[in-house]
């Protein structure tokens, strides 16, 4: 099934509609969300992307990420994606915006709004979207990314250094 997104300008204003395929093949600006969720022991939940994903399969990334659908806003997309990928229903008021980034090559030309979930969770990952989840302490994660950057999705490698202090 074809997914459709809002195609946006350099100012993140809707200028049309694009398919997922066209957005990525033609490097059209579109929107995405990232959610940083922590576990009971204080570590950040990472997900390993399913091998069935069309982009960066098998790589580690933020707890939850996904595109903002056509007509949807960032916050509602975050709530929806969290339920779809990690099997937990959350409320919009449990998400605190911690970063907003403009499109770059590293982010797949996506405007990305990043949120931190206000409560600890234990994900129940979707079998079709997520290969594995792992709770990692932030200092260990920072070292892991430096040691093995090829194991991480490009947007996560790009954004994590900009966000990590906001996660402490």
ZIWO-V494169 format. One record per pair of residues at least 12 apart in sequence whose C-alpha atoms are under 7 Angstrom apart, sorted by the first residue. I is the first residue (numbers start at 1). J is the second residue. D is the distance in whole Angstrom. If there is no record, write none. Layout:
I&J&D  I&J&D
This chain:
2&19&7  3&19&6  3&20&5  4&17&7  4&18&6  4&19&4  4&20&6  4&69&6  4&70&6  5&17&6  5&18&5  5&19&6  5&20&7  5&30&7  5&68&7  5&69&5  5&70&4  6&18&6  6&30&6  6&69&7  6&70&5  6&71&7  7&28&7  7&29&6  7&30&5  8&29&5  8&30&5  9&29&7  24&108&7  27&109&6  28&109&7  29&103&7  29&109&5  29&110&6  30&109&7  30&110&5  30&111&6  31&67&6  31&68&5  31&110&5  31&111&5  31&112&6  32&66&5  32&67&4  32&68&5  32&110&6  32&111&6  32&112&5  32&113&7  33&65&5  33&66&6  33&67&6  33&68&7  33&74&6  33&77&7  33&78&6  33&112&5  33&113&5  33&114&6  34&62&7  34&64&6  34&65&4  34&66&7  34&112&7  34&113&6  34&114&5  34&115&6  35&62&7  35&63&6  35&64&5  35&65&6  35&78&7  35&114&6  35&115&5  35&116&6  35&117&7  36&62&6  36&63&5  36&64&7  36&115&6  36&116&5  36&117&6  37&63&6  37&116&6  37&117&5  37&120&7  38&120&5  38&121&6  39&120&5  39&121&5  39&122&6  39&135&7  40&120&5  40&121&7  42&137&7  43&135&5  43&136&5  43&137&4  43&138&6  44&135&5  44&136&5  44&137&6  44&138&7  45&63&5  45&133&7  45&134&6  45&135&4  45&136&6  46&60&7  46&61&6  46&62&5  46&63&4  46&133&6  46&134&5  46&135&6  47&60&6  47&61&6  47&62&6  47&63&5  47&130&6  47&132&6  47&133&4  47&134&6  48&60&4  48&61&6  48&130&6  48&131&5  48&132&5  48&133&6  49&129&7  49&130&5  49&131&6  50&128&7  50&129&5  50&130&5  50&131&5  56&153&6  59&151&5  59&152&5  59&153&5  60&151&6  60&152&5  60&153&6  61&152&6  61&153&6  61&156&6  62&156&6  64&81&7  64&82&6  64&85&7  65&81&7  66&81&6  74&113&7  75&92&6  76&92&7  79&91&7  79&92&6  84&126&7  85&125&6  85&126&5  85&129&6  85&130&7  86&123&5  86&124&5  86&125&4  86&126&6  87&123&6  87&124&5  87&125&6  87&126&7  88&123&7  94&117&6  94&118&5  95&115&6  95&116&6  95&117&5  95&118&6  96&115&5  96&116&5  96&117&6  97&114&6  97&115&4  97&116&6  98&114&6  98&115&5  98&116&7  98&166&7  99&113&6  99&114&5  99&163&7  100&112&6  100&113&4  100&114&6  101&113&7  106&154&5  106&155&5  106&158&6  107&154&7  107&155&5
